[in-house]
Amino acid sequence: MKTKIGIIGAGAIGLAFAKQAAAAGHEVIISNSRGPASLDAVIKDLKGIQAGTKEAAAQADVIMIAVPWQHLDAAVAGLDLSGKIVFDPVNPIITPGFILPDLGGKTSSEVVAAKVPGAALVKVFNTLPPALITANPAQNGGNRVVFYSGDDKAAKEVTGRLLSSMGFAGIDLGGLVQGGRMQQFPGGPLAAIHLAKY
């Protein structure tokens, strides 16, 4: 089933996800802080991806917030994402300098969830580098594993179907706290682990 996907942030992770989603036949709108015209050269040869404002991206069925940690507040400012499925691939690292923020004992996704009240947050696409997200998910007869976690059952079902449509093997790690701790980078046992499901 075709899904309308909005991506806020046009860095390496946002673009990698956009390419795979569009290749799977989904409708993708991608945005950044500099405006749609700044993305013309980036997406001109990519079918199924259009540039738009973050407000336009926020109208999609599924929204990915793919920005550096220090830009999260600016990325969601003025947006009402209540009732939306929000993908969170953001790792709690302030760049440059690889500075780790104080999360007050919470997972990074709990912090992100608090910034998008009413949204169904799913932690996903944070454990693989962009090159592996863009690469063919089919591997020697298996499929590349993508971990995800969240507290909303319906949102996770949508996530699982979307991953499957893109050729990935989605593995549900449970709730946002439990799963988020396993996925968290740095420190989580599944961070940067590259697996295939056969």
C-alpha positions, 0 to 999 in steps of 0.5 A: 500500500502506497504511503505518503512520507514526509521527511524533515531534514535532508542530511544523509539519513533523511536522503537514504530513507527517501531513496529507499521509500521512493524506490518502493513506490511510496510518495516522498516529500523532503524538507530542510531548513533552507527551503525547497529550492535548495534541494532542487539539485539534490533530488533532480535525478530521484524519481518519486521525491519532491522538495517542500517545506517542513509544514508540507512534510508534516502533512504526510501519513508518516513523518521522519525527523532526521536532523542533528540532535541540536536542531530538533527544537527548530525542526519541530517548532510550530508543527502540530504532529499530534495523531501522526506517526513520527519516525525518530532516527536521531542519535543523541550526539551534538556535532561537531565534537561528538558531545553527548547531551545529558538526557536525565536518565531517559532514552533519546526517544523519550526526549524526542517524544516529549517534543512531539506531543500526541504523536506516535513515535517510533525509534527506527533507522538509527542503528545503520549508517546511511550507506547501508540504508541506501544499499539493496536490502536483499543480502545473499538470500536474506534481508537487512535487519532494521530494528524499531521500537515504540509504544503505539501498536498501530504505528508499529504495524505501519512501520513493519509494513513499510519496512517490508515494502522496502525490502527490509526485515523489521524487528520489533524491540518492544516499547520505546524505553525498553527497545530504545535502550537497546537501539541507542547510539552510543551505548546500546547493544544493537547500535551499529550492528549489521544483521541480515534475516534469512 
